[in-house]
């Protein structure tokens, strides 16, 4: 077992690690939103290392009015809410898309939340969305 020189305790990967995956995929989604697609809360006595994120939004039909299709992964801590990864489609034309990758975004503490959200305020929106987050949960 490896120990951290600073803390004199086991490294995070030796403290009962558990892989956690949060995923959402849909095609031709017509809901305007914002709609929460997944929520992950770090359990008491645990921490979670956010290893990677991916957000993708594709305009599958032309929008009837201005609006941006968004696929967002948010980190909510007690005092702050921050966007970790966001893909935004600004154009109304069919086939326009945005994709964003994020890596090793830090550690979430017990009771902190990770959300996957999609939204498109334009009229008659239709989008394909993907949201993925990979975490490693471990003893605090």
N, C-alpha and C positions, 0 to 999 in steps of 0.2 A: 504494500500500500504506500502510495506517495503521500508526503505531507508538505504542507505549505511552510516555507521557511519563516514567513511573517507571522502566521497564526499558530504554527505548531500543531495543526490538525489536518485531517484527511482532505485531499483535494476534492473539489465538487464532484468529479466523476467517480469517486469512491464512496460517496455518501448516499447510498441507495438510489441511484439514478433511475429515472423512468422517462422514456421517450413519450412526448405528447405531440400529436399532430392535429391541427385544426384546418379543415378544408371545406370549401364551398365552390360548386360549379353549377352554372345554369346556362341555357341557351334561349334566345328570343324572349327574354324576360321583359314584361311590359309594366311592371310595378314602378311607380315613380319614386317612392321612398322618401326619406332615407329608411332603409330596412336593415335591421341587425341580422346577419346571416350566421354568425357564431359568436359565442361568448365563452371565454376561459377565465376562471378565477383561480389564482394560486392558493392552494389549501394552507390551513394553519400549520405552522411548524415546517413549512417547505419554502423554497425559492425556486425560480425557474429562469433558466438562461435562454433568451430568445436567440436561437441559432440562425434562422433565416426566414424571410418573408417573400411572398410574391403576390402581386395584384395585377389583374388584367381586365380591361374593359374594351369591348368591340361593338361598334354600332352595327346592328344587324338589319335594321330598317331605317329609313330616313326619318328624322324627327320632324314634327310639325311646327315647332317653334324653337327659339334659342334655349339652350340648356346644355349642361355638361353631364355626361355619364361618368360616374365616379365609383371606383372600387377602392376602399380604404381599410387599412388596419390601424387601429388606435390603441394606445397604451393609456390606461386610466389609473393614476395613483391618487392617494387621498387629496392632495392639493393641486394636482395638475392633470390635464388631458393633453396628450401629444400624438400627432400623426407619426406613425412609424414608417408606413409605406402607402403611397397613393398613386393610382393610375387614373388620369382624367382625359376623357375624350371631349375636345373642344368643338369639333366640326359636326355638322348635321348629316353629312353624306354617309351612305352605306359603305361599310368596310373600313372606316377610320377607326384606329385603335390606339391604345396606350398600354404599356406594360412596364412595371417597375419591380426590380429585385432589391431586397435588403438583406444584409448579413450581419450577424452578431451585434444585435442592437442593445445588448445589456442584460441586466438581471432584473426580474420582477420579484418583488417581495410578497410575503403572505398577504392575501386579500386584494392585491392589485389585479387589474382586469385587462384582458386583451380582447378587443372586439373586431369583427370583420363586418363591414357595412357597405351596402351598395345604394346608389341614389341616382336619379335623373329627373330633374324638374321640368324638362321639356314636355310638350304635349305629344301624345302618341309615341312615347319612347319604346324602343325595343333594342335590348343590348344582351350580349353574351358576357358573363362575368366569371372570373376565377379569383379566389382568395385562398392562400395557403400560408400557414405559419407552422414552423417546427421549433419545439422547445425541448429542453432537457430539465426535468424537475428533479430536485435533490433536497436532502435534509438541510435545514437552515443552520 
